[in-house]
Amino acid sequence: MSEAIRLLRYDGRFVPGVRGLENPGIAICYFNSMLQALMSCSAFNMLVLKWPAPSDVMIEYCNLLRGKTDAKNLLIMLIRKNNTLVFGQQDDMHLGLGIFLETMPVRIQNLFKLKHKSYVECHNCRTRHEVATPHEMAVTIDDVSTKEEMENAIMNSSSVISDYTCEKCNHRGDVVKRYSIARLSEIIVVILNKTRQGVKYFSPTLDFYSKPLDETLHYSVVAQVEHLGSTSGGHYYTLGKRNRIYLFDDDQIAEANTFTPTNNTYIVIYNLQ
């Protein structure tokens, strides 16, 4: 895997103070939760704050960091740029995160983008073919119960491609597409399977060896997003890192002792340390 020449590591100077976000009764808890998670990511905040020619969305986010605006104004601005989101309608927090990050310059998006290397193997001639895979801003994992299993699930995954035709022997059939991480991002967004019953698992830290850098990259959780209810509705709140860990439930704030997996844990965000 090859990382950027200069990796941005966690720096508490670029994390804002503790502040709740108002929910004016228009189903924006998913957006408030997303913003509290992002505000816990110092690398993201630093780049947005220092960007030489910021867009209107970036300026509004900077105003939010400084406590000069609220989430509603930022959401309205985002909806005007992308009608996938609907004002007054609860949406999936991951969907909102993707739409929000797509408004950012590529360098900022790359803070979140994991570059995959992938291939399929023909069942007939056993030839391996590399397959183009877009950079992803999140990785989804299912059933893990240890730190090692979680690290392996992030680094290596698979999916099925139906009716794949081999370029060498023209054999057609279902094949397994296998992925491995070719470049780690400074911020890793992990989606946990919401349909899995019981307490979800995530490790408070992740460690990955980088051969080009000849060092182990250390990550720690900076945000944990909880989702109660169905996939089409429900309620979101976030545990986020400031000087300590806080629970942000719209405009309600409480101190939390630690990031702890629950039945409702949906997304966990790690920042390179």
C-alpha positions as CSV (number, residue, x, y, z in Angstrom):
1,M,0.0,0.0,0.0
2,S,1.3,3.5,-0.7
3,E,0.2,6.5,1.5
4,A,0.4,10.2,0.8
5,I,3.8,11.7,1.4
6,R,2.5,13.7,4.4
7,L,-0.1,12.0,6.5
8,L,-2.3,14.2,8.7
9,R,-2.5,12.8,12.2
10,Y,-4.9,13.7,15.0
11,D,-4.4,17.2,16.5
12,G,-6.8,18.3,19.2
13,R,-6.2,22.0,18.3
14,F,-8.5,21.5,15.3
15,V,-11.4,20.0,17.3
16,P,-14.1,22.5,18.4
17,G,-15.5,22.9,21.8
18,V,-18.5,21.1,23.2
19,R,-21.7,22.3,21.6
20,G,-25.1,20.8,20.9
21,L,-26.9,21.2,17.6
22,E,-30.5,22.2,17.5
23,N,-33.1,19.9,15.9
24,P,-36.1,22.2,15.1
25,G,-38.5,19.3,14.7
26,I,-37.7,18.7,11.0
27,A,-36.1,15.2,11.3
28,I,-32.4,16.3,11.0
29,C,-31.0,14.2,13.9
30,Y,-29.1,12.2,11.2
31,F,-27.4,15.4,10.0
32,N,-26.6,16.6,13.5
33,S,-25.1,13.3,14.3
34,M,-23.1,13.3,11.1
35,L,-21.7,16.8,11.8
36,Q,-20.8,15.9,15.4
37,A,-18.9,12.9,14.1
38,L,-17.0,15.0,11.5
39,M,-16.2,17.7,14.0
40,S,-14.4,15.0,16.0
41,C,-12.0,14.4,13.0
42,S,-9.2,16.9,13.4
43,A,-7.6,16.2,10.0
44,F,-10.8,17.0,8.2
45,N,-11.3,20.2,10.3
46,M,-7.8,21.4,9.7
47,L,-7.9,21.0,5.9
48,V,-11.3,22.7,5.7
49,L,-10.2,25.6,7.9
50,K,-7.0,26.1,6.0
51,W,-8.2,25.6,2.5
52,P,-7.1,28.6,0.4
53,A,-10.3,29.0,-1.7
54,P,-13.1,27.4,0.2
55,S,-16.6,26.8,-1.3
56,D,-19.8,28.1,0.3
57,V,-20.4,24.7,1.9
58,M,-16.8,24.8,3.4
59,I,-17.3,28.3,4.7
60,E,-20.6,27.4,6.3
61,Y,-18.9,24.3,8.0
62,C,-16.2,26.6,9.3
63,N,-18.9,28.9,10.7
64,L,-20.4,25.9,12.4
65,L,-17.0,25.0,13.9
66,R,-16.8,28.5,15.3
67,G,-20.3,28.4,16.6
68,K,-21.6,31.1,14.2
69,T,-24.3,29.0,12.4
70,D,-26.4,25.9,13.0
71,A,-26.9,22.6,11.2
72,K,-30.2,23.6,9.6
73,N,-28.5,26.3,7.5
74,L,-25.8,23.9,6.3
75,L,-28.4,21.3,5.4
76,I,-30.4,23.7,3.4
77,M,-27.3,24.7,1.4
78,L,-26.5,21.0,0.8
79,I,-30.0,20.2,-0.4
80,R,-29.8,23.0,-2.9
81,K,-26.8,21.3,-4.4
82,N,-28.1,17.7,-4.3
83,N,-31.9,16.9,-4.3
84,T,-31.2,13.4,-3.0
85,L,-31.7,14.8,0.4
86,V,-35.1,16.1,1.3
87,F,-35.7,18.9,3.8
88,G,-37.8,17.6,6.7
89,Q,-37.2,13.9,5.9
90,Q,-35.0,11.6,7.9
91,D,-32.2,10.1,5.8
92,D,-29.4,7.6,6.4
93,M,-26.5,9.2,8.1
94,H,-24.0,7.5,5.8
95,L,-25.9,8.8,2.7
96,G,-25.7,12.3,4.1
97,L,-22.0,11.9,4.8
98,G,-21.2,10.8,1.3
99,I,-23.2,13.7,-0.2
100,F,-21.5,16.2,2.1
101,L,-18.0,15.0,1.3
102,E,-18.7,15.0,-2.4
103,T,-18.9,18.8,-2.2
104,M,-15.3,18.9,-0.9
105,P,-12.1,19.2,-2.9
106,V,-10.4,15.9,-3.9
107,R,-7.6,16.3,-1.3
108,I,-10.2,16.5,1.5
109,Q,-12.2,13.6,0.1
110,N,-9.0,11.6,0.1
111,L,-8.8,11.8,3.9
112,F,-11.6,9.3,3.8
113,K,-11.0,7.3,0.6
114,L,-9.7,3.8,0.9
115,K,-8.0,2.6,-2.3
116,H,-8.8,-1.0,-3.1
117,K,-6.9,-3.5,-5.2
118,S,-9.2,-6.3,-6.4
119,Y,-9.3,-9.3,-8.6
120,V,-11.5,-12.2,-9.7
121,E,-10.5,-15.8,-10.4
122,C,-12.1,-17.8,-13.2
123,H,-13.5,-21.1,-12.0
124,N,-12.7,-22.7,-15.3
125,C,-9.2,-21.7,-16.3
126,R,-8.1,-20.4,-12.9
127,T,-6.8,-17.1,-14.4
128,R,-6.8,-14.1,-12.1
129,H,-8.0,-10.8,-13.5
130,E,-7.6,-7.5,-11.9
131,V,-10.8,-5.5,-11.6
132,A,-11.2,-1.8,-11.4
133,T,-12.7,-0.7,-8.1
134,P,-13.7,2.8,-7.1
135,H,-12.2,4.4,-4.0
136,E,-14.6,4.0,-1.1
137,M,-15.3,6.5,1.7
138,A,-16.3,3.7,4.1
139,V,-15.8,0.0,4.7
140,T,-18.6,-2.3,5.8
141,I,-17.9,-5.2,8.1
142,D,-20.2,-7.8,9.5
143,D,-19.5,-10.3,12.2
144,V,-16.2,-9.7,14.0
145,S,-15.4,-10.2,17.7
146,T,-11.7,-9.3,18.1
147,K,-9.3,-6.5,17.1
148,E,-7.4,-8.8,14.8
149,E,-10.6,-9.9,13.0
150,M,-11.7,-6.3,12.6
151,E,-8.3,-5.3,11.1
152,N,-8.5,-8.3,8.7
153,A,-12.0,-7.5,7.7
154,I,-11.0,-3.9,6.9
155,M,-8.0,-4.9,4.9
156,N,-9.5,-7.8,3.0
157,S,-13.1,-8.4,1.9
158,S,-15.1,-10.1,-0.9
159,S,-18.4,-9.9,-2.9
160,V,-20.0,-12.0,-5.6
161,I,-20.2,-10.8,-9.3
162,S,-23.0,-12.5,-11.2
163,D,-22.5,-13.7,-14.8
164,Y,-18.9,-12.7,-15.1
165,T,-17.3,-13.6,-18.5
166,C,-13.6,-14.6,-18.3
167,E,-11.4,-12.6,-20.7
168,K,-9.2,-15.6,-21.4
169,C,-11.5,-18.6,-21.8
170,N,-14.9,-16.9,-22.2
171,H,-16.3,-19.0,-19.4
172,R,-19.4,-17.3,-17.9
173,G,-20.6,-17.7,-14.3
174,D,-20.6,-16.2,-10.9
175,V,-17.2,-15.4,-9.4
176,V,-16.0,-14.0,-6.1
177,K,-14.4,-10.5,-6.3
178,R,-11.7,-10.2,-3.6
179,Y,-10.6,-6.8,-2.3
180,S,-7.5,-5.7,-0.4
181,I,-6.5,-2.2,0.7
182,A,-3.9,-0.6,-1.5
183,R,-3.9,2.7,0.3
184,L,-5.1,3.6,3.8
185,S,-6.8,6.9,4.4
186,E,-6.1,9.2,7.4
187,I,-9.7,8.8,8.5
188,I,-11.4,5.4,8.4
189,V,-15.2,5.1,8.4
190,V,-16.5,1.7,9.4
191,I,-20.1,0.7,8.9
192,L,-21.4,-2.1,11.1
193,N,-24.2,-4.3,9.9
194,K,-27.4,-2.8,11.3
195,T,-29.4,-6.0,10.8
196,R,-27.1,-8.1,13.0
197,Q,-28.8,-8.8,16.3
198,G,-27.0,-8.3,19.6
199,V,-24.1,-6.1,20.7
200,K,-21.9,-5.0,17.8
201,Y,-18.1,-5.2,18.2
202,F,-15.5,-2.6,17.3
203,S,-11.9,-2.2,18.6
204,P,-11.0,1.2,20.2
205,T,-7.8,1.1,18.2
206,L,-6.6,-0.3,14.9
207,D,-3.0,-0.9,13.7
208,F,-1.8,-1.5,10.1
209,Y,1.7,-1.9,8.9
210,S,2.7,0.3,6.0
211,K,5.5,-1.2,3.9
212,P,6.3,2.0,2.0
213,L,6.6,4.0,5.2
214,D,8.2,1.1,7.1
215,E,6.0,1.8,10.2
216,T,2.8,0.8,11.8
217,L,0.0,3.3,11.5
218,H,-2.1,3.7,14.6
219,Y,-5.7,4.7,14.6
220,S,-8.1,5.5,17.4
221,V,-11.9,5.9,17.6
222,V,-13.0,9.6,17.5
223,A,-16.7,9.1,16.9
224,Q,-19.4,6.5,17.4
225,V,-22.8,6.9,15.7
226,E,-25.8,5.1,17.2
227,H,-29.0,4.5,15.4
228,L,-32.3,3.4,16.9
229,G,-35.2,2.3,14.8
230,S,-35.7,1.1,11.3
231,T,-33.4,1.7,8.3
232,S,-36.0,4.2,6.9
233,G,-36.4,6.2,10.1
234,G,-35.5,6.2,13.8
235,H,-33.2,8.4,15.7
236,Y,-29.4,9.1,15.6
237,Y,-27.0,10.4,18.2
238,T,-23.2,10.5,18.4
239,L,-20.4,9.9,20.9
240,G,-17.6,12.2,19.8
241,K,-14.2,13.1,21.1
242,R,-13.4,16.6,22.1
243,N,-11.0,17.1,25.1
244,R,-13.0,14.1,26.5
245,I,-15.7,11.9,25.1
246,Y,-19.2,13.3,25.0
247,L,-22.6,12.1,24.0
248,F,-24.3,14.5,21.5
249,D,-28.0,13.9,21.1
250,D,-29.1,17.0,19.1
251,D,-28.9,19.8,21.6
252,Q,-28.5,17.5,24.6
253,I,-25.0,16.8,25.8
254,A,-23.6,14.4,28.4
255,E,-20.1,13.2,29.3
256,A,-19.4,9.6,28.4
257,N,-16.7,7.5,29.9
258,T,-15.6,5.7,26.8
259,F,-16.6,4.5,23.3
260,T,-18.5,1.3,24.0
261,P,-20.2,-1.0,21.4
262,T,-24.0,-1.4,21.8
263,N,-26.8,-3.1,20.0
264,N,-27.4,0.1,18.1
265,T,-23.9,1.0,17.0
266,Y,-24.0,1.9,13.3
267,I,-20.9,3.8,12.3
268,V,-17.4,4.1,13.9
269,I,-14.9,6.7,12.7
270,Y,-11.1,6.4,13.3
271,N,-8.5,9.1,13.0
272,L,-4.8,8.4,12.4
273,Q,-2.9,9.2,15.6
